[in-house]
Amino acid sequence: MADSEPIPTLTFDTLHEGAPVSIDGVRYEIRPLYALSLGGIKQIQRRATRITELMRLDPLPEAEEQELTRLLVETCAVILDAPAEVQAKLTDGQRVRICDAFIKLPA
């Protein structure tokens, strides 16, 4: 009976391929969590908590709506590999969908 190799506990790829997204016909990628720096991960975690709180408000007061927009812009700047001028054209609804797609990516 031959010795079999143990099954790896973790398997990693160092190529950081994210989820593709098309914006104005150009392909960009949503970075996977493992491709972010520790600082980026911490930023996402802090913002995600507040975004969730704000999304639950009904109605959403003007000041909180502005805060939510700012948080979505900042979050997409970290997770979406696209130039700033492309990101600036996104609507809040599109940013929410990008954040949702990021959350659904495998870790």
C-alpha positions as a Markdown table, in Angstrom:
| # | Residue | x | y | z |
|---|---|---|---|---|
| 1 | Met | 0.0 | 0.0 | 0.0 |
| 2 | Ala | 1.5 | 3.3 | -1.1 |
| 3 | Asp | 1.7 | 6.3 | 1.1 |
| 4 | Ser | -0.6 | 9.0 | -0.2 |
| 5 | Glu | 0.1 | 12.7 | 0.2 |
| 6 | Pro | -2.0 | 14.5 | 2.7 |
| 7 | Ile | -4.7 | 16.7 | 1.4 |
| 8 | Pro | -3.7 | 20.4 | 1.8 |
| 9 | Thr | -5.5 | 22.4 | 4.4 |
| 10 | Leu | -5.3 | 25.5 | 2.3 |
| 11 | Thr | -4.7 | 26.0 | -1.4 |
| 12 | Phe | -3.7 | 29.5 | -2.7 |
| 13 | Asp | -3.1 | 31.0 | -6.1 |
| 14 | Thr | -0.9 | 34.0 | -6.3 |
| 15 | Leu | -2.6 | 35.2 | -9.4 |
| 16 | His | -5.2 | 37.7 | -8.3 |
| 17 | Glu | -8.1 | 37.2 | -10.7 |
| 18 | Gly | -11.2 | 39.0 | -9.6 |
| 19 | Ala | -14.7 | 39.0 | -10.9 |
| 20 | Pro | -15.1 | 40.7 | -14.2 |
| 21 | Val | -17.4 | 43.7 | -14.6 |
| 22 | Ser | -18.1 | 45.7 | -17.8 |
| 23 | Ile | -18.4 | 49.4 | -17.5 |
| 24 | Asp | -19.2 | 51.3 | -20.7 |
| 25 | Gly | -18.1 | 48.3 | -22.7 |
| 26 | Val | -14.7 | 48.0 | -21.0 |
| 27 | Arg | -13.7 | 45.1 | -18.8 |
| 28 | Tyr | -12.6 | 45.8 | -15.2 |
| 29 | Glu | -12.2 | 43.5 | -12.2 |
| 30 | Ile | -13.6 | 43.4 | -8.7 |
| 31 | Arg | -10.6 | 42.5 | -6.6 |
| 32 | Pro | -11.0 | 39.4 | -4.5 |
| 33 | Leu | -10.6 | 39.8 | -0.7 |
| 34 | Tyr | -7.3 | 37.9 | -0.7 |
| 35 | Ala | -5.8 | 40.4 | -3.2 |
| 36 | Leu | -6.3 | 43.4 | -0.8 |
| 37 | Ser | -3.7 | 44.6 | 1.7 |
| 38 | Leu | -4.4 | 44.2 | 5.4 |
| 39 | Gly | -5.2 | 47.9 | 5.5 |
| 40 | Gly | -7.6 | 47.5 | 2.6 |
| 41 | Ile | -9.4 | 44.6 | 4.4 |
| 42 | Lys | -9.7 | 46.6 | 7.6 |
| 43 | Gln | -11.1 | 49.6 | 5.6 |
| 44 | Ile | -13.7 | 47.4 | 3.9 |
| 45 | Gln | -14.7 | 45.8 | 7.2 |
| 46 | Arg | -15.3 | 49.2 | 8.9 |
| 47 | Arg | -17.2 | 50.6 | 6.0 |
| 48 | Ala | -19.3 | 47.5 | 5.5 |
| 49 | Thr | -20.7 | 47.7 | 9.0 |
| 50 | Arg | -21.7 | 51.4 | 8.6 |
| 51 | Ile | -23.1 | 50.8 | 5.0 |
| 52 | Thr | -25.3 | 48.1 | 6.4 |
| 53 | Glu | -26.6 | 50.4 | 9.1 |
| 54 | Leu | -27.3 | 53.2 | 6.7 |
| 55 | Met | -29.0 | 50.9 | 4.2 |
| 56 | Arg | -31.5 | 49.8 | 6.9 |
| 57 | Leu | -32.7 | 53.4 | 7.5 |
| 58 | Asp | -36.1 | 54.2 | 6.1 |
| 59 | Pro | -36.3 | 57.0 | 5.3 |
| 60 | Leu | -32.7 | 57.9 | 4.8 |
| 61 | Pro | -32.1 | 61.4 | 6.0 |
| 62 | Glu | -30.0 | 63.7 | 3.6 |
| 63 | Ala | -26.9 | 63.7 | 5.8 |
| 64 | Glu | -26.9 | 60.0 | 6.0 |
| 65 | Glu | -27.5 | 59.7 | 2.3 |
| 66 | Gln | -24.4 | 61.8 | 1.7 |
| 67 | Glu | -22.4 | 59.6 | 4.1 |
| 68 | Leu | -23.6 | 56.5 | 2.4 |
| 69 | Thr | -22.5 | 57.9 | -1.0 |
| 70 | Arg | -19.1 | 58.7 | 0.4 |
| 71 | Leu | -18.7 | 55.2 | 1.9 |
| 72 | Leu | -19.7 | 53.6 | -1.4 |
| 73 | Val | -17.3 | 55.7 | -3.3 |
| 74 | Glu | -14.4 | 54.9 | -0.9 |
| 75 | Thr | -15.3 | 51.2 | -0.9 |
| 76 | Cys | -15.4 | 50.9 | -4.7 |
| 77 | Ala | -12.0 | 52.7 | -4.9 |
| 78 | Val | -10.5 | 49.8 | -2.9 |
| 79 | Ile | -12.3 | 46.9 | -4.5 |
| 80 | Leu | -12.8 | 47.9 | -8.1 |
| 81 | Asp | -9.7 | 47.9 | -10.3 |
| 82 | Ala | -10.8 | 50.8 | -12.5 |
| 83 | Pro | -9.5 | 54.3 | -13.1 |
| 84 | Ala | -10.9 | 57.1 | -10.9 |
| 85 | Glu | -12.6 | 58.8 | -13.9 |
| 86 | Val | -14.5 | 55.6 | -14.6 |
| 87 | Gln | -15.4 | 55.2 | -10.9 |
| 88 | Ala | -16.6 | 58.8 | -10.8 |
| 89 | Lys | -19.3 | 58.0 | -13.5 |
| 90 | Leu | -20.9 | 55.2 | -11.4 |
| 91 | Thr | -24.2 | 55.8 | -9.7 |
| 92 | Asp | -24.8 | 54.8 | -6.1 |
| 93 | Gly | -27.0 | 51.9 | -7.3 |
| 94 | Gln | -24.1 | 50.6 | -9.4 |
| 95 | Arg | -21.7 | 50.9 | -6.5 |
| 96 | Val | -24.1 | 48.9 | -4.3 |
| 97 | Arg | -24.1 | 46.2 | -7.0 |
| 98 | Ile | -20.3 | 46.2 | -7.1 |
| 99 | Cys | -20.1 | 45.9 | -3.3 |
| 100 | Asp | -22.7 | 43.1 | -3.4 |
| 101 | Ala | -20.7 | 41.2 | -6.1 |
| 102 | Phe | -17.5 | 41.6 | -3.9 |
| 103 | Ile | -19.3 | 40.1 | -0.9 |
| 104 | Lys | -20.3 | 37.1 | -3.0 |
| 105 | Leu | -16.8 | 36.4 | -4.2 |
| 106 | Pro | -15.1 | 33.3 | -2.8 |
| 107 | Ala | -12.6 | 34.2 | -0.1 |
